[in-house]
Amino acid sequence: MISFYPGPSRIHDDIPRYVKEAAKKGILSINHRSDEFMHISEKTIGLLKKKLNIPDDYTLFFTSSATECWEIIAQSLVARRSYHLYNGSFGQKWYDYTKRICSGVRQYPFEREELVNPKKYRFGAEGGVICITQNETSNGTQVSNETIRLVSENNPNHLVAVDATSSMAGIALDFAAADIWFASVQKCFGLPAGLAVMVCSPRAMERVEKIGERDHYNSLTFMAEMMGKWQTPFTPNVLGIYLLMRVMEDSKSIEAVEKKLVKRYNRWVDFFGNSSNLTHLVKNTAAHSFTVIPVAAPAEVVTSIKKEAKKKGLLLGEGYGELKASTFRIANFPAIKKEEIEKLQRFLKSFV
């Protein structure tokens, strides 16, 4: 089965080899306080910074998922206020999750076809956290680096946190434009689920120290102390971190990866642009995600496509939430091969 599901999605071909390699080297049973683990942790973080162009003075953490990062931000970085800009289900879930923990939570939903206007979002002098979903997996839209940078510049007393789960390691993100970035690895990283990466600026770490929250096992204050030794407060996903290290060792620069994905995205736009039956869900091409392609069609066509695709060994992403019956989604992640995309396009031609 070839997975085009937008997470968990297709893993890199070399993952089985890396797992065997880890077993042979004894990685599967090393102690997470050992020199061996600290070496893997340090090397992995160095590779992430190098390959993804993350500033040297940013601090990286390992967590279990992007959802855990929502919780960490709410617990350790939101002193009083958080402001949530979103246009889809995952951005709203982040808002809903934070609201369970913090009282001063505000939501600023915008339309799927709408581009974020940074001039509209100025949140005053009191420092809070502005939360942006850079790549909305549910509807295939994205917020540009430039927009994130301008929102940050317009709100100098606030931290900007970015959910980049469906884009980190797939497109070139301007990490210096925001203070907190996070992503799970089961999408553009091409890894099995169960690990996430969280990236924090020096300003974010100053806020962590100022708030000093220590009430949870994943409090950033404690996590920062342990990462100073290349460790985690909890027993981490050692295999996942090792696999991340190996994938990043073999990865091309993020600029090269993005170039490949944008080229593939453009081919998908052309493909659906020639169809009267299947269309890109989002009409405003300036809002399109490069890594998640949502396809709209009559409900009976969507049902037929998904059913027949499975018979052909092609796993498509379900439509999400209210879009479930009328859409399906195609992942455009680095691990997916050119010939696999061509196979899917040959299959879809009979429905075009």
ROMILUM-779901 format. One record per residue (C-alpha): x negated, y negated, z negated; residue number from 1. Coordinates in pm, 1 decimal, decimal comma, padded with zeros to 6 digits. Layout:
N
east/north/up/dovo
X/Y/Z/NUM
...
***
This chain:
352
east/north/up/dovo
00000,0/00000,0/00000,0/1
-00138,2/-00342,8/00101,0/2
-00029,7/-00599,8/-00155,7/3
00067,5/-00949,3/-00046,0/4
00235,2/-01003,6/-00381,9/5
00125,0/-01342,6/-00521,6/6
-00008,4/-01197,9/-00844,3/7
-00103,5/-00943,9/-00950,7/8
-00225,9/-00908,1/-00597,7/9
-00481,0/-00722,7/-00390,8/10
-00810,7/-00668,0/-00570,3/11
-01149,5/-00694,4/-00401,9/12
-01264,7/-00372,8/-00234,6/13
-01573,2/-00354,1/-00456,3/14
-01381,0/-00340,4/-00785,8/15
-01379,5/00045,0/-00806,9/16
-01756,8/00043,9/-00749,1/17
-01806,2/-00221,9/-01015,2/18
-01598,0/-00018,9/-01264,5/19
-01808,8/00292,3/-01201,0/20
-02119,6/00080,5/-01237,2/21
-01991,1/-00055,9/-01570,0/22
-01920,0/00294,7/-01697,7/23
-02263,7/00418,5/-01594,5/24
-02432,9/00124,1/-01767,4/25
-02232,5/00172,1/-02088,6/26
-02055,8/-00163,0/-02051,7/27
-01720,2/-00006,4/-02142,5/28
-01830,3/00056,8/-02498,9/29
-02066,8/-00228,6/-02585,0/30
-02002,0/-00432,2/-02896,5/31
-01870,4/-00781,9/-02826,7/32
-02118,9/-00921,1/-03081,9/33
-02412,7/-00754,7/-02910,5/34
-02691,6/-00916,3/-02711,5/35
-02567,9/-00725,7/-02405,8/36
-02225,0/-00886,3/-02420,1/37
-02361,0/-01233,5/-02490,2/38
-02584,0/-01201,1/-02182,8/39
-02282,4/-01103,8/-01967,4/40
-02075,1/-01388,5/-02111,4/41
-02345,1/-01649,1/-02052,6/42
-02419,2/-01526,3/-01702,3/43
-02050,3/-01517,5/-01606,8/44
-01995,2/-01874,5/-01721,3/45
-02304,5/-01989,4/-01535,3/46
-02180,6/-01824,5/-01215,8/47
-01833,4/-01977,2/-01251,6/48
-01985,4/-02323,0/-01286,7/49
-02214,7/-02270,8/-00989,7/50
-01971,3/-02106,2/-00747,8/51
-01665,0/-02320,2/-00834,1/52
-01848,7/-02652,6/-00880,9/53
-01750,8/-02694,6/-01245,1/54
-01947,4/-02977,0/-01416,9/55
-02234,2/-02853,8/-01633,9/56
-02105,2/-03034,2/-01943,8/57
-01764,4/-02862,1/-01931,5/58
-01700,0/-02575,4/-02176,3/59
-01551,8/-02247,5/-02053,5/60
-01350,5/-01994,1/-02251,8/61
-01212,9/-01645,8/-02190,0/62
-00848,2/-01580,5/-02278,3/63
-00602,1/-01303,6/-02199,6/64
-00371,3/-01496,7/-01964,7/65
-00259,1/-01837,0/-01842,5/66
00037,5/-01808,0/-02079,0/67
-00203,5/-01785,8/-02370,3/68
-00363,0/-02106,1/-02241,6/69
-00021,7/-02279,0/-02264,6/70
-00014,8/-02177,1/-02629,6/71
-00374,1/-02283,5/-02699,4/72
-00312,9/-02628,3/-02549,3/73
00006,6/-02675,2/-02752,5/74
-00161,5/-02565,1/-03075,8/75
-00503,5/-02723,4/-03048,7/76
-00476,1/-03023,2/-02814,8/77
-00127,4/-03171,2/-02848,2/78
-00136,8/-03399,5/-03150,4/79
00207,3/-03553,3/-03091,2/80
00306,1/-03577,7/-02726,2/81
00286,0/-03371,6/-02407,3/82
00424,6/-03477,7/-02070,4/83
00513,7/-03211,2/-01814,7/84
00524,7/-03285,4/-01441,4/85
00668,9/-02993,6/-01244,0/86
00886,8/-02892,3/-00949,8/87
00927,0/-02518,6/-01003,8/88
00981,4/-02230,0/-01241,2/89
00629,0/-02191,2/-01378,1/90
00590,3/-02560,2/-01453,9/91
00924,2/-02548,2/-01633,9/92
00818,3/-02237,5/-01825,7/93
00509,2/-02422,6/-01945,3/94
00733,2/-02705,1/-02065,5/95
00977,6/-02463,6/-02233,9/96
00694,0/-02273,4/-02402,3/97
00532,5/-02590,8/-02537,0/98
00868,3/-02713,1/-02665,3/99
00887,1/-02409,9/-02896,5/100
00563,4/-02518,7/-03063,6/101
00561,9/-02900,2/-03042,8/102
00840,1/-03152,4/-03102,5/103
00711,3/-03440,6/-02888,4/104
00748,5/-03271,9/-02550,1/105
00875,8/-03463,7/-02247,0/106
00966,3/-03329,6/-01900,9/107
00936,8/-03504,9/-01564,0/108
01075,0/-03270,5/-01296,0/109
01046,5/-03369,5/-00931,1/110
01184,1/-03224,5/-00609,5/111
01022,4/-02941,4/-00415,5/112
00977,0/-03157,4/-00103,7/113
00848,4/-03453,4/-00305,8/114
00487,1/-03556,9/-00346,2/115
00386,9/-03676,9/-00692,0/116
00350,7/-04054,9/-00696,3/117
00079,1/-04129,1/-00955,3/118
00205,5/-04486,6/-00999,8/119
00526,2/-04351,7/-01155,6/120
00347,9/-04176,4/-01440,5/121
00200,3/-04410,5/-01699,4/122
00245,6/-04289,4/-02054,4/123
00128,3/-04570,7/-02280,2/124
-00158,8/-04615,0/-02521,4/125
-00101,1/-04322,5/-02757,7/126
-00312,0/-04028,2/-02647,0/127
-00122,2/-03716,9/-02540,9/128
-00160,0/-03433,5/-02292,6/129
-00026,5/-03463,5/-01936,8/130
00051,3/-03117,9/-01798,9/131
00047,9/-03054,1/-01423,0/132
00105,0/-02729,9/-01235,6/133
-00140,8/-02769,7/-00949,2/134
-00012,9/-02474,1/-00750,7/135
00350,1/-02375,0/-00811,1/136
00364,6/-02003,7/-00739,0/137
00742,8/-01985,9/-00739,8/138
00797,4/-02216,9/-00442,1/139
00461,9/-02247,6/-00263,4/140
00380,5/-02612,6/-00331,2/141
00071,5/-02785,5/-00466,2/142
-00045,4/-03113,7/-00618,0/143
-00359,0/-03254,8/-00456,9/144
-00692,6/-03320,4/-00626,3/145
-00655,3/-03689,0/-00544,0/146
-00315,2/-03709,2/-00713,7/147
-00447,4/-03540,0/-01027,6/148
-00741,8/-03779,8/-01034,4/149
-00514,6/-04084,8/-01002,7/150
-00278,4/-03962,3/-01275,8/151
-00581,8/-03922,6/-01499,6/152
-00720,3/-04267,3/-01413,0/153
-00381,1/-04429,1/-01478,3/154
-00367,0/-04272,8/-01826,1/155
-00715,4/-04313,6/-01976,6/156
-00604,0/-04235,8/-02332,9/157
-00447,4/-03905,7/-02233,5/158
-00592,1/-03568,2/-02150,1/159
-00478,5/-03406,6/-01826,1/160
-00424,7/-03029,0/-01830,6/161
-00386,4/-02834,6/-01505,4/162
-00243,2/-02488,4/-01444,8/163
-00443,2/-02364,0/-01144,9/164
-00348,7/-01997,5/-01172,6/165
-00270,1/-01950,5/-00803,4/166
-00553,4/-02165,1/-00670,4/167
-00867,9/-02138,8/-00885,4/168
-01134,8/-01946,7/-00689,5/169
-00930,1/-01999,1/-00373,0/170
-00952,1/-02371,4/-00309,0/171
-01204,7/-02634,8/-00411,8/172
-01068,2/-02799,6/-00725,4/173
-01202,8/-03133,6/-00848,5/174
-01267,1/-03026,5/-01206,1/175
-01398,1/-03370,7/-01301,0/176
-01053,0/-03514,9/-01222,6/177
-00891,9/-03354,4/-01530,2/178
-00977,8/-03235,1/-01879,2/179
-00831,9/-02884,4/-01903,9/180
-00801,3/-02628,7/-01625,1/181
-00695,6/-02266,8/-01655,6/182
-00613,4/-01964,2/-01442,5/183
-00552,4/-01593,6/-01471,9/184
-00779,8/-01374,2/-01261,7/185
-00520,6/-01152,7/-01087,0/186
-00473,7/-01392,2/-00796,5/187
-00752,6/-01574,9/-00611,1/188
-01024,4/-01407,7/-00819,4/189
-00910,9/-01070,5/-00681,3/190
-00933,6/-00893,6/-01018,8/191
-00697,7/-00677,7/-01224,7/192
-00473,7/-00865,9/-01468,6/193
-00567,3/-00911,8/-01834,6/194
-00814,1/-01200,5/-01831,6/195
-00800,6/-01576,9/-01784,0/196
-01051,9/-01859,8/-01768,1/197
-01002,5/-02192,3/-01946,2/198
-01218,3/-02494,5/-01859,7/199
-01246,3/-02796,3/-02093,7/200
-01412,8/-03135,0/-02044,0/201
-01624,0/-03309,0/-02310,2/202
-01323,4/-03537,5/-02376,8/203
-01106,1/-03234,7/-02441,0/204
-01362,8/-03089,4/-02678,6/205
-01377,7/-03420,9/-02866,4/206
-00999,7/-03399,5/-02908,1/207
-01034,2/-03040,9/-03033,0/208
-01282,9/-03152,9/-03296,7/209
-01069,2/-03451,4/-03397,8/210
-00751,0/-03246,6/-03443,1/211
-00941,8/-02960,9/-03606,8/212
-00663,7/-02703,9/-03574,9/213
-00766,0/-02366,1/-03725,5/214
-00438,8/-02190,4/-03797,4/215
-00444,7/-01928,6/-03521,2/216
-00675,3/-01658,0/-03392,1/217
-00695,6/-01849,4/-03063,5/218
-00747,1/-02196,6/-03212,8/219
-00982,5/-02386,9/-02986,8/220
-01187,0/-02507,7/-03282,3/221
-01280,7/-02150,9/-03369,4/222
-01313,6/-02048,3/-03003,5/223
-01559,9/-02334,0/-02944,8/224
-01773,5/-02229,8/-03242,5/225
-01790,6/-01873,3/-03114,8/226
-01856,6/-01974,1/-02753,5/227
-02158,8/-02162,9/-02883,9/228
-02296,4/-01809,9/-02928,4/229
-02142,1/-01683,9/-02599,8/230
-01886,6/-01491,0/-02801,7/231
-01508,9/-01491,3/-02859,4/232
-01321,6/-01493,1/-03193,4/233
-01134,1/-01178,3/-03089,9/234
-01236,5/-00855,7/-02918,9/235
-01231,9/-00964,4/-02554,8/236
-01165,2/-00786,6/-02228,1/237
-01529,4/-00688,9/-02186,0/238
-01469,2/-00492,8/-01865,5/239
-01270,0/-00780,9/-01716,7/240
-01549,3/-01027,3/-01793,8/241
-01807,4/-00791,8/-01641,7/242
-01595,1/-00752,2/-01327,5/243
-01556,0/-01129,7/-01308,0/244
-01933,9/-01163,9/-01329,0/245
-01987,3/-00914,7/-01048,3/246
-01722,0/-01072,4/-00824,5/247
-01870,2/-01418,8/-00874,9/248
-02219,3/-01285,7/-00799,1/249
-02096,4/-01166,4/-00460,5/250
-01867,2/-01461,3/-00385,6/251
-01942,1/-01728,7/-00130,0/252
-01930,1/-02095,9/-00225,1/253
-01583,9/-02228,2/-00298,4/254
-01610,2/-02456,4/00005,1/255
-01655,1/-02152,9/00231,6/256
-01371,3/-01966,4/00062,3/257
-01135,9/-02263,6/00095,5/258
-01224,9/-02306,6/00462,7/259
-01128,1/-01944,8/00529,1/260
-00799,9/-01968,7/00337,4/261
-00693,5/-02297,8/00497,7/262
-00761,6/-02148,2/00841,1/263
-00540,6/-01850,9/00751,9/264
-00273,8/-02080,6/00608,4/265
-00263,6/-02277,5/00934,7/266
-00212,8/-01954,6/01127,7/267
00083,1/-01871,1/00905,6/268
00230,8/-02217,3/00962,0/269
00200,8/-02166,0/01338,8/270
00347,6/-01816,3/01309,7/271
00662,2/-01928,9/01129,4/272
00679,4/-02251,7/01328,8/273
00764,4/-02039,7/01633,9/274
01049,5/-01860,0/01458,6/275
01416,2/-01953,3/01434,1/276
01492,1/-01678,4/01183,5/277
01198,6/-01707,7/00941,1/278
01080,5/-02049,2/00823,6/279
00847,5/-02192,4/00561,7/280
01063,8/-02277,4/00261,2/281
00906,1/-02621,8/00222,4/282
00957,0/-02862,3/00513,3/283
00707,1/-03121,5/00388,7/284
00374,5/-02976,6/00501,9/285
00188,3/-03225,6/00278,7/286
00332,1/-03039,9/-00021,5/287
00236,4/-02689,5/00099,8/288
00025,3/-02458,2/-00110,2/289
-00264,8/-02305,7/00082,2/290
-00256,4/-01986,5/-00124,1/291
00113,8/-01896,8/-00161,6/292
00341,1/-01899,8/00144,1/293
00717,4/-01888,3/00072,7/294
00932,6/-01768,7/00362,8/295
01304,1/-01852,9/00384,8/296
01560,9/-01646,7/00574,6/297
01923,8/-01532,9/00542,5/298
01964,7/-01303,8/00242,0/299
02039,3/-00995,9/00452,0/300
01723,6/-01054,3/00657,7/301
01510,8/-01094,6/00344,1/302
01649,5/-00768,3/00203,3/303
01581,3/-00584,0/00528,0/304
01228,0/-00721,8/00562,1/305
01125,7/-00622,0/00209,3/306
01275,0/-00274,7/00247,6/307
01114,4/-00205,3/00585,7/308
00781,9/-00359,3/00478,9/309
00748,7/-00109,0/00193,9/310
00799,9/00176,3/00439,2/311
00508,0/00035,3/00640,3/312
00286,1/00012,8/00330,0/313
00322,2/-00365,2/00295,7/314
00417,6/-00510,7/-00042,1/315
00567,5/-00860,4/-00018,1/316
00632,2/-01096,3/-00305,8/317
00987,5/-01132,4/-00427,1/318
01154,3/-01469,5/-00414,4/319
01143,1/-01627,1/-00759,0/320
01436,1/-01733,0/-00977,6/321
01714,5/-01899,6/-00780,1/322
01515,4/-01834,9/-00460,4/323
01509,2/-01456,5/-00510,1/324
01773,6/-01364,7/-00251,4/325
01679,1/-01617,9/00014,8/326
01297,8/-01601,7/00019,7/327
00996,2/-01376,9/00001,3/328
00639,7/-01486,3/-00071,1/329
00309,2/-01401,5/00095,3/330
-00017,7/-01432,0/-00095,8/331
-00304,6/-01594,1/00094,9/332
-00579,7/-01491,7/-00145,3/333
-00949,3/-01430,5/-00067,1/334
-00942,5/-01052,2/-00120,8/335
-00684,8/-01000,3/00155,7/336
-00846,3/-00899,1/00483,5/337
-00794,7/-01046,4/00828,8/338
-00680,1/-00713,1/00973,7/339
-00425,2/-00675,3/00693,0/340
-00276,7/-01015,0/00774,5/341
-00263,6/-00917,7/01141,4/342
-00079,0/-00597,2/01048,8/343
00177,6/-00794,5/00849,0/344
00225,4/-01043,0/01132,2/345
00281,1/-00760,9/01382,5/346
00546,4/-00619,7/01149,7/347
00719,0/-00956,6/01100,0/348
00731,4/-01029,5/01474,0/349
01035,5/-00804,8/01508,6/350
01224,5/-01032,7/01266,7/351
01107,8/-01362,7/01412,3/352
***
